[in-house]
Amino acid sequence: MPLSQLNAHQHDQATRALVTLAGEIDLATAPFVCTALAARLRDGICTVDVDLTAVTFCDAGGLNAFLTASGPATDAGTTLYPLPTLARMIEITGSGSPPHELHAVRPPRVPAAAGGAW
């Protein structure tokens, strides 16, 4: 069985950050997701947009990583904004609302001149 692969690209602008994940989020890579999101909290980011467009697979371990990250994010005054895909996963799995609601919206576009292609 091949090892799971996950890449994270982060782009910070003042108090807002975009974390773009690409690859598979599963039990093996979920800690990497938690680390990437926790790093944004330590940096004083107020809003974290999580782009899952390039995620090809996400299991319960990945879902748990986002649910786990939502508590410390809210406690730090940070809001996580995943794409609607994650909100749909929460609904389908019956996970209900996370303890600290994850807001499902499309992340803002960043001009290519600012180093973003998202």
Secondary structure by P-SEA (a helix, b strand, c coil): cccbbbbbbbbbcccbbbbbbcccccccaaaaaaaaaaaaaaacccbbbbbccccccccaaaaaaaaaaaaaaaaacbbbbccaaaaaaaaaaccccccccccccccccccccccccc
